[in-house]
Amino acid sequence: MRLSTKGRYAVMALVDLASHSNGRPVALADISQRQEISLSYLEQLFAKLRRNGLVKSVRGPGGGYLLARSAEDTRISDAIMAVDEPIRATRCKPNTGSGCQSDKSRCLTHDLWEELTHQIHLFLSSVSLADVVNRRILGKSQLGQPLETDGATPAPVNDSASEPVRTTVAAE
């Protein structure tokens, strides 16, 4: 499963809009330049975002786009769904009752992929534009970065397979 450029670019553009508007309209040309996204592609995306009530346009000199709702009230899943980006990990069409096999049955892993789809949707629905702008995303999965800890000392690594590692956990 892969999120296409349509969904990724819509989220990037909305996060840019949320972080640069300061209550004033932002020109698509500015977003295009900062995010390195084609202006014509952004125009297509913003037409869909506007139709779905995520942004509003302001005409005239100094015009551009504003968020239709606050960044706190705009979910990442809203942006992805507004540009018709499906969030699903199964090959089956959702809500049809039939599976992806040639005989219309479900594959053995259908429930696994269906639950993954559900978890992705829950995660993207739990994250707002403001969360992304303010870097409040849980589970920072940056490889090579030290993990944040609660001050506890990590357990020692056991280099010898014959001797078990003993760790003590202090009660709080």
Protein Blocks (a to p, Z undefined) as FASTA:
>chain_A
ZZdfklmmmmmmmmmmmmmnnopacdfklmmmmnopafklmmmmmmmmmmnopaccdede
hiacddfbdfklpcfklmmmmnopacdfbfbdghklpafbfnlpacfklmmmmmmmmmmm
mmmmmpcfklmmnopaghiabehiacddehiacddddfbfkbccddddddZZ
